[in-house]
Amino acid sequence: RDADHGWALTDPLAYPADVSLVGQLLDALIRHPAQPWEGDAAALGLRPPRAVVEIESPTSAGTRLHRIELGAVDVDRQHVFARVDGQLLRTTATLDTVLALPLPEWRRREILPDVSPLQVLSLTRTGTFVVPDGRELDLRLEALRTEVWSATQPFVAQLGPEAFGTLLSSLCALRAAGFEDDAPGPLEHYGLEPPDFRIEITTLSGEAIALRFAQQPRDERLLCLREGSAHVYSIAPETMVWLMAPAETLVDLELARTTRDRVERVRLVADGTETVIERQGFGWEVRAEGGEEPLLAPTQADPERVSDLLGRIERTRLAEVLPGVEFEPGEAPAGIYVETRDRTLGGEIGASYDSERGTRGLLFRRPGETLVGLLEEDLLEVARIDPRSLRSDELHKVPELEVAQVRLVAEWAGARRTWGRDERGRWIPEGSTAEARDFARLVDRILTVRAERLLEPAEEPEGTQPVVVALIDRGGATRQAFVLQRLSGLEETPGAAGALY
């Protein structure tokens, strides 16, 4: 046991021990039952013993030494004879089974046991890997963690947390399949100088750790060396799949990866128009600009329509990434941008493109990146959305519990009406004690007014017969006041009943 309370082999070589196997040994020594036994030590295979285990344990008087000697296996093959500190015993064969394991089984197999993915700050991968059909894969990759993981070589692009996270987890969990050498000669004999490929990471503490890898020409094994160490390992190829993943397969394919509660603003650019949907308190506001005059002044947005738009953006993924392809803009600037407090996601949309795989779409590039991707062509319609279609048709909404009186004034009819809500929640006309059942059926439409249609700025219908409405709380304060203008022609065309708000 070392100073950190871990376990390490000291003979025949110094090397960290497999903690789980040491645990099995201790369980076999401490927890398995034993019973005293009478007999001849020689007949029980204890003169000389087949194996000896010595245990040192600290006591108040100093170090105490226990000696366990193993003898013959009993005829049932489930028990073994032993002598512990001179006393003959019969115990289970578990201890015998553990001690029979060869030396490599006692060695720790984790190559980076002191590193977790959360500690990694940067990763650099260089070199090539030859696949079975003879092609060489360029493994060049430089990645840096800031708010997210991003590649800086062979291109600049945001990396997907699932894909790159799996690569990091595979690296930190890398295990030796075998131990090739503990005192290697020249590394050229192992193909490790120079290596076929190399992975270096830096941690948050500033430590740099590098692994060298070499393919074996006659089998699928890979050899591995941690720089600064004298041990050469063999690695099973199935554990290396993500470590050798080409850089383009690690790119984030989501159009705008964030959580909805972090979105502060969405900007949609197309055909010379920029539509902005911006968070305002617990709701959203929409506006549009194009040319010298605003196309749509800041207006309350419908939350469900905004939610549908955000859902469409959240579901969008790149159909492909196109390393080496240059971004070509479309006929007019276009883009979808999702802004959080500290980042701008999404990007610009370019010209149509047919990929080598036969996929047709629109070129796409994130701000500040060099890698080009391919989006579905119908996403341009999202950028071209009519900003007026996002407007809310809710003109006002006041909870009924916050209203104690409703007052209506129609001067043209000489009418002034007031209804009050009593302690039982009933609406009572002023000057009466009877419930106004007809008004109770209408009050919801007064407390929550929604538009059947929002008028365009150029529309100027003539309004007549105004009705002033005031919603009063129990303290006498006006919670909402508005005017409804009954449209002319109402009496002649009952089916066209309506009013201006």
N, C-alpha and C positions, 0 to 999 in steps of 0.2 A: 504494500500500500504506500502510495507516494504522499507528498506533503498536501496535495489537493484532494486527498482521500479517494483517488482513483487507484487503478491497479496497473502494474507494469511487469513484464518479464525482465528478469535480470540475468538468467542463464538458461540456455547456452548463448543467448544474445539479448541485448537490451532493446526492448520494444514495448509499446503500450499493449496491454492485454485486452482481450475481449471481455468486457465487464459482465455481459450476460452469462458467459461460460464460467467465469469466476464465481458468479452468484450460484450457478448450479453446483459447483464444487462445494461451496460453503453450505448449501442446503443438504448435500449428501453427507457432509461431516456432522452437521448440527441437528438436523431435523429428522433424519431417518432412524428408526428404532434399532436397538441392538440388545442382545441378551447374553448374559454370562454363559461361558461354555467350558466344559471339562474335557481334557484330552491331551494327547501328546503333541507338542508344538511341531515336531518334525512331521508327524502324520497329518497334521493340518496344513502343511505346506508353508510353515513359518520359520523353518530352519534350513536354509536362509529364506527370508520373505521374498515374494515376487515383486513387491513394490513398497516403497516407504514414503509416507507423507509426514513432514514435520511442520508444526504450526507454532508460531511465536505470537503470544498475546501479552499485552501490557497489564501489569497488576500494580498495586500500591507498593509492593516490595521489589518491583523490577519486572523484567521480562520472564514469562513462563514458557517453557518449551513442552509441547505435546508431541509424542511420536506414535504414529499409526502405521502398523505393518500389515500388509495384506498377504493372505496365504491362499489356500486352494479354494476353488469354487465348489460349493456343495453339490450333491447329486441332483438336486432339483433345478439347478442352473439359475435360481432366483436369489440365492444367498451366497455369501462369501465369509470365510473365517478371517479374523483379524486379531491383532494384539495391540491394545491401546494402553500406552504407559505401563506395559508389562502384564496387563490383564487380558485373558483370552475372551473373545466375543464372537458371536455370529450375528451378522447384519445383512441388510439387503445388498444386492449386487450393483446398486446405483453408483456407488463410489468407484467400483471397479470399471464400470462402463465409462464414466467421465475421465478417469485417469488413462484409459486406453486410447483416447483421442490423440492424433499426431500433433506435433508442434505447431504447424500452420493454423490449426483450428483454434489455438490459444491466442493468436495474434489479432489485434483489432484490425478490421478491414476498412473502416471509414478513412478516406484519404484526406478529407478536410473536416475533421470532427469539431474543429474550433471555429467554424464559420457558418453563419445562417444567412439565408437570402436577404433578410432585412438589414444585415450589416454591410452588404456590398454597395459600393458607391459608383464604381465604374468597371467595365469589362472590355478587354481587348483580345480579339482572336485573330490569328494570322496563320497562313499556310493553306494547304489543299488536302482534299481527301479523294481517293480514287474509288469510285463505285464499281460494282461487279461488271458492268458493261464496258469498263475502261475509261469512262469519262472522268475528268478531274473537276471536282467542285471547289470553287473559290470560297474559302471560309472567312475571308476578310470581314471583320466587323469591329467597330468601336462604338460603345454605348455608354451613356452617362445618365445618371439619375439626378434630376432636378425636382420639379413638381411631379413629373412622370419620367419614365425611361424613354430616351430618344437615341437613335443612331446618329452618329456624326460621320461614319464611314461604313460602307462605300457610297452612301448617300445620306442626306439629312432627312430624317422622318421619325415620327412618333412610333414607338413600338407597342404592340398589344400586351396588356398586362397578363393575359392568359398564356400566350405563346412564350413571351420572354420570361415570365414568371416560372413557367415549366422548365425552361432552359436553366435558370438560376437554381431551382430546386434540384434538378438532375445533377448539376455541378456540385452543389454542397452535399448531396447525398451519395456521391460517387463512392463505390466500394471496390476493393481489390477482389478479383476472382481468384487470383493466385499470387504467390510471391516468387518472382523470377530470380532476383539476386539481392543480396544485402551488402555486398562490397563489390560493386561492378567495376570492371576495368574501363577502358576507353568507351565513351558513350556511343561512338560511331558503330561499334559492334551490335548495338541494340537499335540502331536507326534513330537515336535520340540526339545526335549531334551532326547536322542540324535535325530538328524534329520534323515530322511531316506537317504537324500543326501544333500550335501553342495557344494556351488560354491564360491570360493574366488578369487578376482582379485586384482592386484596391478596396480597403474597408474603411468604415467611418473613422477608425482609429489611425488611419494613415498607413497601415501595413499593406505591403504588396506581396501577393502570392501568385506563383506561376506554376503551371503544369505543362509538361511536354508529352506529346503523344507520337507514337510511331506505329504504322501498319505493319503486319507481318505478311511476307509474301506467300507463305505456304498455308496459312489458316486465317480465320476471321478475327483472331485475337488482336487487341491493341496493347502495346506496352506503354506504361505511364511512369513518369518520374516527377516528383515534386521538387522543384529547384531548391537547393540547399539541403536536400536529404540524400542519403546513400542507398535508398531502397528503390528497386525497380519492380513495378507491379504489372500483372496482366489484367486487362479489363474486358469484361464480356461485351460484345458489340451491341447487344440489345439495350444496354444501359447508356449508350452513347448517341442514340438517335437524335435527341433534342440538342445535344452539344455540337452536333455537326449540321444542324438545320441551316440552310442558306439564309442569308440576311433578309431577303425579300419575303420569306415565309413568316418572319417575326413581326412584320409591320402591322400596326393597328388598322383594322379595316373599317371600324366604325366612323361614320361621318363626323359625329360630335359626341365624344365619350364624356359624359358628366351625369350627375343626378339632377333631376328636374328642379329641386329646391335651390340649386346653385345658379340656375339660369337667371340672369338679370336682363338680358336684351337679346332679341333675334333680329338680324338685318337680312333682308331679302333684296337682292339687286338683280334687275333684268330690264332690258329695253329702255334704259335711261331713267328708270324709276327705282327709288329705294324705299322699301316699306320697312318700318321699324315697329316692332312689338316690344314694349318695355314694361317691366314690372312696376306697378304703382301700389304700394301697400300690399293688400291681399288680393289685388286684381291686376288687370293688364290694361295698357293703353296702346292704341295703334295710331300711327301717323304715316304719311307718305310724302315724299319730296321728289320733284323732277322739274328741271328748268328753274325759272326765277320764282314762280309761285308755288306754294305747297299744294299738292294734289288733294291732301286730306289733312285737315288740322287735327291736333291731338284729340282723340275720341276714345271713350271707354270701349274696350274690346270685350267680346263675348268669351267668357272663360272656357266654355266647352269647345268653341271653335279653335281657340288658342291651344287647348289641350290636344285636340285632334292634330293640329299642325305640329306640335312638339312630338307627338307620338310618331308621326310620319318621319320626322327627322331622326328620332331615336332608333327607328327600325332600319334606317338606311345603312347599308354597308357597301364598301367598294367591291365591285365585281372582280377586279384584278388590280395588281400593281404592275407598273411598266418600267422596270429599270432600264435606263439608257434612252428612254423616249423623252423628247423635249415637249414642254407645254406649249400648245398653240391656242391663243385666245379665240373665242367665237366671234361672230359678227359684231356683237356689242358686249361690254363687260357684264358678267353675271356671276352671282355667287350666293352662297348661303353661309351666314356667319352666326355663331352662337356665342354670346359673350357672358362670361362669369365675372366675378369680382377681380380675378387676377389673370385670366387667360381669354384668348379668342380662339374658338374652335370652328370647325367647318372649313370653308375655303372657297377659292374661285373656280368657276365652271368654264371650261373651254370648248373647243371645237369637237365635232363628232370624230370618232376614231374606230377603226376595225383592228382588233388585236390579232396576233398570230394564232391564238386559240379559236378565232372565229367569233369572238364576242364583240358586239357593236355597242358603243356607249359614248359618253361624254368625258373628255379629259377633266381631271380634277387635281388641284394642288392646294395643300394647306399653307397658311401664311408662314413664311420663313423656311419652308422645306424645299428640297430639290427633287424629291421623288414624285412621280406623276402616277395617279391612279385612274381607274375607269369607273364611272357611275352610270346607272341606268338613265336612258334618255328622258324618261318621263319626269325625272327629278327637276328638270328645267321648269316644268309647270309649277312646282312649288315656289321657285324663285319668282315666277310671274303672277303669283296669286293677286287677285283683286283686293286691295286693302279694304275696300268698302264691305267686302264679304265677311270681314272679321269684326265689324262693328257690333256692339251689343245693342239689342233691341229693348233692353230693360232701361226705362227712363228714370224710374226711382223705385225704391223698395224700403218700406218702413215697417218693422215688426209691429203687429197689432198690440202686443203687450205694452209698447212704448207710447201708444196713442190713447188719450182719454176723450178727445173731442174731434169731430170733423165738422168744418164749417164750409158751406157752399154759398156763393153770392152770384146771382145772375141779374145784373142791373136792368138789362133789356126786358126781363120778365118781371121786374120788381120783386124778385124772390131772394129771401135770405133764410137759410136753413141751418140748424145746428143739431147734431146728435151727440149724446154723451154715453160713455160706457160705464155701467155701474159696477159694484164690487163683484157681482156674479158674472160679469163679462157680457151682459146684455146691452144692446144699443137702444137708447131711449131718446125719442125726439124731445127737443127743448119745450118745456111747458107741459109735458105729459109724463105719465107713470107707466104707460103700456109699452111693451117691447115693439120696436120697429122691425117687424120680420122682413118686409120688403127690402129695407135698407141693409139688413144683416146679410142678405144674399148678394148685395153689391159692394160691400165694404172691402172685400179682398181685391176687387178690381181698382179701387181707389187707393188702397195702401200699396199695391204693386202695379205699376203702369208699364206695359210693354208696347212697343210700336208694332203696328202691322207692317209698316214700311217706313224706312228712313228717307226723308226727302233729300234730293240732290241740291247742292248750293244754288244752282240756277233756278230751281223751282220756287215760285212765289204765288202759291194759291191764295185767293182772297179768303180771309177768315171773317166770320161774322158770329155774333152771339157768343161772346166770351163768358165762361163760367170759371170763377175764381175759387180755388180749393185750398184750404189750410188744414193741416193736421197738427193738433195741439196736444202736448203731453200734460201730465197731471200737475206739473208746476206752472202751467200757463205759457210755456215756451213753444214757439212754432217749430216743429220738427221738419216739416216740408210744406212749401207753398208753391202752387203752380197754376197756370191758366190753361184751360181747354177751350179752343176756338171751334165751335160747331161749324162744319163746312157748309157753305151755301149749296142749295140743291138737296139738302138732307130730306126735307119733307116730300119733295117730288120723287126722289129715288130712295125709298127705304132700304133697299139692299146695299146702298152705298154709304150707309151710316158710318160716320167717322168724325174725328176732330183733330185739330192741330194741337201739339203740346208745346 
